Every structure is written in structure tokens, then in C-alpha cells.
């Protein structure tokens, strides 16, 4: 089974699904306590510039699969993986919702063509020291 321990492994797992899409797709990668992938699901499909990521929809499949943690990934069809303000705010909301449910959000990666940005590595959405 595949393991996701860092942004590089997450990007490698989802790049083939997201690389050439013409609309934003948000994927949730569900992980067990050892970070083995227990499921991967497309949560939403947006338009050229946005995708809806309501915590209820993100965490519903995670609860069903008894996920201990999740990693999020979405694409930017524009070719620029830079996070938007909305990407950061959405990530913060999902981290807070995950804490309430006891499901850790490990990272949120934005892909564009062959590049990606990890919001966790960039310090966007997570509090210092998390």
C-alpha cells in the first residue's frame, strides 16, 4: 500500500490525476495511523479558478473509512500553483474541522502542470510549530 509522509509523496500520488484537467478538482487522500493510503476521492469539481470545499463533504468519506489523517490536493488549471487567499482560508477551515473530528490534516498541495506548492511547507494555514 502507498504511504504519504510528505508533500513530495502526496504530489507524486495525485499528479497523474490532476495535471491536465481544465477545471479545479479537489482530492482528499485518506490515511490510516501509519499514513498508508486507505482511499482517495474527488470531493469537488469547480470552474477555471475555484472549487468548493465544504468541511462536511471533505470529511464524510474520511469518517466512513476510519481515516486517522487526510492530505488534500487540488489543481490550478492556470499553470500557476501559487496559493490564493481562498486556498489558505479553506485550508484553515479544514484543519479546524479535522481537529474537532480527530482527523489530522497533514498537508494541502496545489499542483499546476509539473510543479506544486505545499501549503504546510509554506507555512500557510498551519500555526507555527504544527
Secondary structure by P-SEA (a helix, b strand, c coil): ccccccaaaaaaacccccccccbbbbbbbbbccccccccccccccccccbbbbbccccaaaaaaacccbbbbbbbcccccccccaaaaaaaaaaaaaaaaacccccbbbbbcccbbbbcccccccccccc
